[in-house]
Amino acid sequence: MNIELFNFLEDNLSRIEQLTVDECLRNRDNYSALSRSELEKSSKLLADGYIDLLVTGMSDELEKLFRFLSRIMVRKGVYHSEIVGMPLILSTVIRRLLAEEYGEGNDPEKAEDFFEMVDITRSVGHDATFRFVKIFDEYLQKKSEIDDYSS
């Protein structure tokens, strides 16, 4: 765990959450299935869970969020391919903010820290995305089994 990255995330948490919501609303029609309040709640839970995954390697908070989103998406008829990018959007937002913070100057140590934090951010974002896909697929499988049983 990179303590500098953790501190950066904690210091910029509300900005990260808001920029993630803005990015989802601006560039992704897929997120229109979520109300603004659902999207804000999801962004907050995603950022909190992302930090937990970074710090502890545990994804309990993320998994709660992904189960919540899976239920909403299935009820609204949205495919996971349309929503699964949310963790990647979050990591993109974090990378942009890291670039703003660490991208200036010619300090090789600062540049090395920046690249390390970007690599960690990318890795955690991909890990979160894969977990989301797995949870969504498990939810669909359970729903399918229940539907088959009910038929």
Buried (B, 14 or more C-beta within 10 A) or exposed (E): EBEEBBEBBEEBBEEBBBBBBBBBBEEBEBBEBBEEEBBBBBBBBBBBBBBBBBBEEEBEBBBBBBBBBBEBBBEEEBEBEBBBBBBBBBBBBBBBBBEEBBEEEEEEEBEEBBEEBBEBBBEBBEBBBEBBBEBBEEBBEEBEEEEEEEE
